[in-house]
Amino acid sequence: MNAILIAVTGPEPEAWVRHFRTLVPQRELRIFPAHMGDLDDVAYACVWKAPPGILRPCSNLKAIFSIGAGVDHIFTDPNLPDVPVVRIVDDDLTMRMGEYVVLHALMHHRFQRAYDTQQRERIWRENRQPAASAVTVGIMGLGVLGRHAADLLRHIGFRVAGWSRTPQTVEGVSTFHGAGGLDDFLATTDILVCLLPRTAETTGLIDMALLRKLRRDGPLGGPCLINAGRGSTQIEKDILAALDDGTLKGATLDVFEAEPLSPESRLWTHPKVTITPHNAAASAPGALVKNMLAQIERFEAGGALQNVVDRQRGY
Ligand SMILES: NC(=O)c1ccc[n+]([C@@H]2O[C@H](COP(=O)([O-])OP(=O)(O)OC[C@H]3O[C@@H](n4cnc5c(N)ncnc54)[C@H](OP(=O)(O)O)[C@@H]3O)[C@@H](O)[C@H]2O)c1
């Protein structure tokens, strides 16, 4: 029967169902948790933070689709069926992340938080800003999102550096890789952008020791951090300590160790912190449903699935 199971938790789960119903009205849909039915009929599962174990009874499952670029929420399931796990690579999502990185890189570069404060206090004072060409934005993660952000930043005039697990070549970007390349990458970086996936290796990477290695004598008067990858990469108590003692000049955080961020967190009120609710690249469900359906259509016509995740690497 080749039914599609939609198991999406979080905001707007019904929007995904609506788009599937509109675009493939003839296709049998199973919806978690209300309309699961006979799971032997399910061929494809489209998931976001689905409870562990729910895919186990799907004996004829052919592929699992993450409705986001990250797949860490899928690999938390110890009973995950052994079928291809596919992630979203979509221009809509990629461009939204590009906007976010550019917005916040420029916010730090143009001292916008200082002007916000001055405006509240009716202070007319120019804070001299350096040329973009004097500032290096260092991007951790040179995948689909990191490369696009690098391209946008380069065209604005920033110097751009990038760090990845394996050697990568990106036009106009100074690239570094692996543990051996990390210190040199950090030493050149004024604005650190994290677009890393959640894996065992990236967990807890952004700690005080790492932040202390960022370029200290740069033109912004101190380094800044933007994390729009995964909250598991950062140690929030170290980020707070680094902001307090001047190791960091500012931080933009879209992702957190625990989400939603606790109302008790000191990050909310820290004067050097900008917070967004994990929406850096919150994509329109319509665009992503079309993307998944195109994959299913190609697969059923005998083509290969694209953007299949390497389970060993975890991303
Ligand atoms: N905040 C949001 O709204 C939002 C939205 C979408 C995605 N995201 C996050 O963004 C992440 C990146 O997405 P993407 O599409 O760009 O992923 P991707 O194409 O898979 O790229 C991942 C990049 O990270 C690098 N990497 C992975 N592990 C590493 C390690 N241990 N050390 C150094 N580099 C490492 C990879 O290195 P190699 O090139 O050597 O493989 C690659 O360059 C997603 O996994 C997700 O967590 C966040």
The ligand as an SDF file (V2000), in Angstrom:
LIG
                    3D

 48 52  0  0  0  0  0  0  0  0999 V2000
   18.9320   26.1670   13.8960 N   0  0  0  0  0  0  0  0  0  0  0  0
   18.2440   25.7210   12.8730 C   0  0  0  0  0  0  0  0  0  0  0  0
   17.1460   26.2020   12.5680 O   0  0  0  0  0  0  0  0  0  0  0  0
   18.8340   24.6340   12.0210 C   0  0  0  0  0  0  0  0  0  0  0  0
   18.2100   24.3330   10.7960 C   0  0  0  0  0  0  0  0  0  0  0  0
   18.7740   23.3670    9.9870 C   0  0  0  0  0  0  0  0  0  0  0  0
   19.9410   22.7210   10.3700 C   0  0  0  0  0  0  0  0  0  0  0  0
   20.5250   23.0340   11.5660 N   0  0  0  0  0  0  0  0  0  0  0  0
   21.7730   22.3450   11.9660 C   0  0  0  0  0  0  0  0  0  0  0  0
   22.7850   22.6100   11.0110 O   0  0  0  0  0  0  0  0  0  0  0  0
   23.5580   21.4200   10.8530 C   0  0  0  0  0  0  0  0  0  0  0  0
   24.3520   21.4870    9.5790 C   0  0  0  0  0  0  0  0  0  0  0  0
   23.5180   21.3080    8.4400 O   0  0  0  0  0  0  0  0  0  0  0  0
   24.1450   21.0030    6.9970 P   0  0  0  0  0  0  0  0  0  0  0  0
   23.0150   20.7490    6.0920 O   0  0  0  0  0  0  0  0  0  0  0  0
   25.1240   22.0430    6.6370 O   0  0  0  0  0  0  0  0  0  0  0  0
   24.9270   19.6340    7.3190 O   0  0  0  0  0  0  0  0  0  0  0  0
   25.9840   18.8730    6.4180 P   0  0  0  0  0  0  0  0  0  0  0  0
   25.8460   19.2350    4.9860 O   0  0  0  0  0  0  0  0  0  0  0  0
   25.8930   17.4260    6.8020 O   0  0  0  0  0  0  0  0  0  0  0  0
   27.4030   19.4620    6.9210 O   0  0  0  0  0  0  0  0  0  0  0  0
   27.9300   19.2050    8.1810 C   0  0  0  0  0  0  0  0  0  0  0  0
   29.2980   19.8400    8.2650 C   0  0  0  0  0  0  0  0  0  0  0  0
   29.7860   19.6690    9.6100 O   0  0  0  0  0  0  0  0  0  0  0  0
   31.0910   19.1120    9.5410 C   0  0  0  0  0  0  0  0  0  0  0  0
   31.3670   18.2680   10.7040 N   0  0  0  0  0  0  0  0  0  0  0  0
   30.6340   17.2360   11.1860 C   0  0  0  0  0  0  0  0  0  0  0  0
   31.2340   16.6870   12.2570 N   0  0  0  0  0  0  0  0  0  0  0  0
   32.3710   17.3920   12.4500 C   0  0  0  0  0  0  0  0  0  0  0  0
   33.4370   17.3060   13.3730 C   0  0  0  0  0  0  0  0  0  0  0  0
   33.4680   16.3600   14.3460 N   0  0  0  0  0  0  0  0  0  0  0  0
   34.4540   18.1940   13.2850 N   0  0  0  0  0  0  0  0  0  0  0  0
   34.4520   19.1370   12.3000 C   0  0  0  0  0  0  0  0  0  0  0  0
   33.4760   19.2690   11.3870 N   0  0  0  0  0  0  0  0  0  0  0  0
   32.4520   18.3990   11.4560 C   0  0  0  0  0  0  0  0  0  0  0  0
   31.1020   18.2650    8.2800 C   0  0  0  0  0  0  0  0  0  0  0  0
   32.4480   17.9980    7.9030 O   0  0  0  0  0  0  0  0  0  0  0  0
   32.8030   17.2260    6.5150 P   0  0  0  0  0  0  0  0  0  0  0  0
   32.5690   18.2710    5.4290 O   0  0  0  0  0  0  0  0  0  0  0  0
   34.2080   16.8630    6.6640 O   0  0  0  0  0  0  0  0  0  0  0  0
   31.8420   16.0660    6.4080 O   0  0  0  0  0  0  0  0  0  0  0  0
   30.3250   19.1820    7.3350 C   0  0  0  0  0  0  0  0  0  0  0  0
   31.1930   20.1440    6.7860 O   0  0  0  0  0  0  0  0  0  0  0  0
   22.4960   20.3090   10.9340 C   0  0  0  0  0  0  0  0  0  0  0  0
   23.0700   19.0710   11.2850 O   0  0  0  0  0  0  0  0  0  0  0  0
   21.5800   20.8230   12.0320 C   0  0  0  0  0  0  0  0  0  0  0  0
   22.0580   20.3460   13.2660 O   0  0  0  0  0  0  0  0  0  0  0  0
   19.9940   23.9750   12.3910 C   0  0  0  0  0  0  0  0  0  0  0  0
  1  2  1  0
  2  3  2  0
  2  4  1  0
  4  5  1  0
  4 48  2  0
  5  6  2  0
  6  7  1  0
  7  8  2  0
  8  9  1  0
  8 48  1  0
  9 10  1  0
  9 46  1  0
 10 11  1  0
 11 12  1  0
 11 44  1  0
 12 13  1  0
 13 14  1  0
 14 15  2  0
 14 16  1  0
 14 17  1  0
 17 18  1  0
 18 19  2  0
 18 20  1  0
 18 21  1  0
 21 22  1  0
 22 23  1  0
 23 24  1  0
 23 42  1  0
 24 25  1  0
 25 26  1  0
 25 36  1  0
 26 27  1  0
 26 35  1  0
 27 28  2  0
 28 29  1  0
 29 30  1  0
 29 35  2  0
 30 31  1  0
 30 32  2  0
 32 33  1  0
 33 34  2  0
 34 35  1  0
 36 37  1  0
 36 42  1  0
 37 38  1  0
 38 39  2  0
 38 40  1  0
 38 41  1  0
 42 43  1  0
 44 45  1  0
 44 46  1  0
 46 47  1  0
M  CHG  2   8   1  16  -1
M  END
$$$$
